[in-house]
Amino acid sequence: MLDGDRVAAVRARAGGVPDRWLVPGFVDLHVHGGGGADVMDGPEQAAAIAAVAAFHLARGTTALCPTTVARPWPELARTVAAAGALARADDEGPRAGARVLGVHLEGPFLAPARRGAQPDALAPIDDAALA
């Protein structure tokens, strides 16, 4: 049952579908890919991000943040621009895919000692900067 734009109550409906649940859409703030596409696949990154968003929407994620890895600045700029274009398109109306909320820039903003699997050459921040 809705109260304005909020779910006020959940109840069984007569003749409902057994073993099914109606739940709010999931929001994923850290998504590198899905459905065989990676958000940093270039040079057609907008198509790759749209494919990732469509894959995740089909599995219950209604909004997401495409997540980068540490790469050279031109590649990061292309990913951010492509995600921005999709986010603006989402603001203009429905699209076939999870809503793009923004970009999660995982790299290169990393302390070298805490970079994990990211390449050291692309991790310009040192531990002292985090103190």
N, C-alpha and C positions, 0 to 999 in steps of 0.2 A: 504494500500500500504506500502511495506517495503522499507527502505533505508538502505541497509546492514542488521544489526541486530536490527534496531529500527523501530518502527511504525511511518511512516511519515504522513500518512493520513488515515482516515476512511471514506469510502463512500459506498453507497448502491450498491449492485450488481444486475443486471438484473436477474430476476428469483430467487432472494434470498428468504430465509425463512422469512415470516413475523413474527413480534413480537419476534425476537431473536436478541441477541447482541453478538458480539465477543469482549471480554474484556481480558486484561492481567490477569494471575492467581493471586489469592490473597495470601498474605504471613501473617501467623498468628504466632506471637511471644509468645503467651501465650495460650497453649492448654493442658488441663488436660485429655481429653478423647473424645470419640465419638463412635457411633455405638455400644454401650454397653461395650466398653473397657475403661480402665483407664491406663494411661501411667505408673502408679506405680503398676499395677497388677503383682504379682510375683508368683512363681519364673520365669515364662516365660515372662519376661518383653519385650524382643525383639519381640515376637509374639503379645503382647498387643500393643506396639508402632506401629508395622507394620499395625495392624488392625485399629488403630486410623488414621494413615496416609492414608490408603485406603479409609476409610469413608470420610475424609475431601477432598481428591482428587476428589471423586465423586460429591462433592458439590462446586468445584471451587477453593479450596485452593491447590496451587501447591508446597508450601514450608511451613514448620512449625518448631517450637521449642517445643518439649515435655516439660511440666512444672511439676516440683515436688511440693510436699507439705512437711512440716516439718515432717521428719521421722528419725529413727535411721540411723546412718552413713552407716551400711551395706546395707540397702535398697536403700539409695541414690546412693551408689557406684554401685549397680546392675543396677539401672536406667541409670546412666551416661554411664556405659559400654555398655549397650544394645543400647542406642541412638547413641553412638560413632560407634558401629559396623554397624548400619544402615546408618549413615552418610558416613562412608568409602565405604559401598556398593553402595551408590548413586554416589560416585565419580568414581566408576568402570563401571557404566552403568545404564540404566533404570531399575526401579523396580516398582512394582504395588503399588503405593502410593505416597503421597506428599513427596517431598524431605525433609529430616531431616537436618536442618541447624546447630543444636547444642542443648544444653539443657538450659532451663530457670530454674535456681535453686531458686524457690520461698522461700523455707525454708531450713535450719533453720537460715539463716542469717537475723534475725529480731530483732528489738528493742522490748523488752517485752511489753512496753506501746503501741506499734503500731502493734502487732502481729495479730490483727483481730481474725479470727477463728482458727489460728494455736495454737497447744498446747504450753503452757508456758514452760514446762520442756525442750522443744526442741528449744527454742529461746535464744541462749547464748549471744547475743550482748545487752549491756545496752545502754540507751539513751545517756550517757556521751560519748560513743565511736562515736556517730554520730555528736557531736558538732564540 
